Amino acid sequence: MKTRLGIIGCGQLSQMLGEAANRQGASVAFLCLDEIPVVAGLGPIFEASDLEAFLKACDVVTVERESIDDVILQRVRDTVGLAPRCEALVVLRERDTQKAMLDALEIPTSPWFCAANREALLESMAAAPEGSLRCKRTLGGYDGGGQWRITSAEDSGKIPDDGFPVIAEAEIAIERELAIVVARDNGGAIMTYPMTENVMRDGILIGSLVPANVTDAMTDEATRHAHSLVNAMDYVGVLAIEFFVTEGRLIVNEIAPRVHNTGHWTIGAVGADQFTQHVVCTLGGTVREVSFSGAAAMVNLLDDKFPTTLPEAGVRSLIQTYGKGLRKGRKVGHVTLLGSNTNVVREAAQNLIDELHGAR
């Protein structure tokens, strides 16, 4: 395996990737773009203007987010190599190209169209006036931001001029939200983690529950879709797929070409957590098998809200904070709950969610 990992980004995902790399005996260098770094002590930090110096410290480079300038991606690809592949990042970072790929692979997703501007949106709405639309920026706008519910032509005014282009999806009845994290190595070997059942508030993930309350058939379907996606892109590393369940059917909501919040529960729960898995695959190693037969939950810590007590009987609690400044809606850490009894862990997670995020 290669031994020098470069990471574009200096946020909490880079922090946890850096920690995993150090545990594997690899050195780490970080390229800081526009964020306040929380990776001090894990390896040298380079500014974007020092790209060439950063590349000299790396054998291969990975990313903690999708929205990275093409010039940087292409230079990294042509110099030391990039995992996931540059082409995969470009396709998956924008919602319209992501949706088009799902359609091409015949993987179910919600009906959609792309509107380059307000006029195009109004024209498409006039041609198909039935029902509400959920409009999202094609690039960015995560954790509930950059999204608008549109029920009439007048509602289009909710979207600022710089919010375009958008994808407009037919609004559907969402019964539950699920996710699966998949890893693929350079040799094409694939491993999937158990599906998670996600708890959302206002478009923001506040918790994940494992095992998800789904049928074997639904798990098999999600796994097939995950395999299809990573094989189609010759993907290397970890990727997360978010699903909606609507009318008992599984459809893809979004894909993240990186380690993901829904996989944080794997830290402390399995030998090869998602960060270790991504590091190993990126450095050229073989994907590691994962076995998990217990129960787990992850609850995000937002703002300045921290638990006053933690569950004891039958549940092991792990708290991880990221060293980030407090800001409304900002994820500053997470709590992982582990145990052998699914009902006990779920009840403990629900109590923690009620305390931190309010009862629902």
Helices and strands as residue ranges (DSSP letters): E 4-8, H 12-23, E 27-32, E 45-47, G 48-50, H 51-56, E 60-63, H 70-79, H 86-93, H 95-104, E 112-115, H 118-127, E 133-137, E 147-150, G 154-158, G 161-163, E 166-170, E 176-184, E 190-192, E 196-201, E 204-210, H 216-232, E 237-246, E 249-256, G 261-266, H 274-282, E 295-302, E 316-321, E 331-339, H 342-357
